[in-house]
Amino acid sequence: QVQLVESGGGLVQPGGSLRLSCAASGRIIGLDDVGWYRQAPGKQRELVATITSTSGSTNYADSVKGRFTISRDNAKNMVYLQMNSLKPEDTAVYYCNLKTWRTQIDYWGQGTQVTVSS
């Protein structure tokens, strides 16, 4: 069974940085596309960033371009999200997502809270 466990969230001041990690188990993720999504209170879940399996191509929401960087370490079955220049509007629960390469099944982690506030 696939499990995704996020970590690295917390409280940070505006302008600060955080690095989120997502540990995958139950499956080797090397062929899967992975990404980060977020959901703020009262809002729908939205895409933050994705990274493909083979080429490592990345895609970012306009709101985070130039500030966030997604990466993956297939040898460690890990996905990361480096978040710099954080803003209060980045406050949300951040979720790790995996989409299996053949069956296109989505898996989600339990989420990690990121709060940007002074």
C-alpha positions, 0 to 999 in steps of 0.5 A, spaced: 500 500 500 502 506 498 503 511 503 506 518 503 508 522 509 509 529 509 514 533 514 517 540 515 511 544 516 511 550 521 510 557 523 514 562 519 515 569 518 513 573 512 520 573 507 522 566 511 523 559 508 521 552 509 523 546 506 517 540 505 519 533 505 514 527 502 517 520 504 513 515 499 513 507 501 510 501 499 512 503 492 518 505 488 516 512 485 521 513 480 516 512 474 511 516 477 509 524 477 509 527 483 507 534 486 505 538 491 498 541 492 495 546 498 488 548 501 487 554 505 481 555 509 475 556 506 478 554 499 479 549 494 485 545 494 490 547 488 496 545 485 503 548 487 508 544 483 509 538 479 515 534 477 515 529 472 518 522 472 522 521 466 524 528 464 524 531 471 520 537 468 517 542 473 510 546 473 508 551 478 502 555 480 503 562 477 503 565 485 509 561 487 514 561 481 520 564 482 519 562 490 518 555 490 522 549 487 520 542 487 525 536 487 525 529 487 530 524 489 528 517 486 533 513 490 531 515 496 523 515 494 523 522 496 519 529 494 521 536 496 518 543 496 523 548 497 519 555 499 522 561 499 520 568 500 514 566 504 508 570 504 501 570 508 497 568 503 502 561 502 498 559 509 495 552 508 495 545 509 500 542 504 499 535 501 504 531 497 501 527 491 503 521 487 500 519 480 502 512 478 505 512 471 500 506 468 494 506 472 494 514 473 491 512 480 492 518 485 495 518 492 495 523 497 499 524 504 495 527 510 498 534 509 502 538 513 500 545 516 504 551 513 503 558 517 506 564 515 505 570 520 509 575 524 
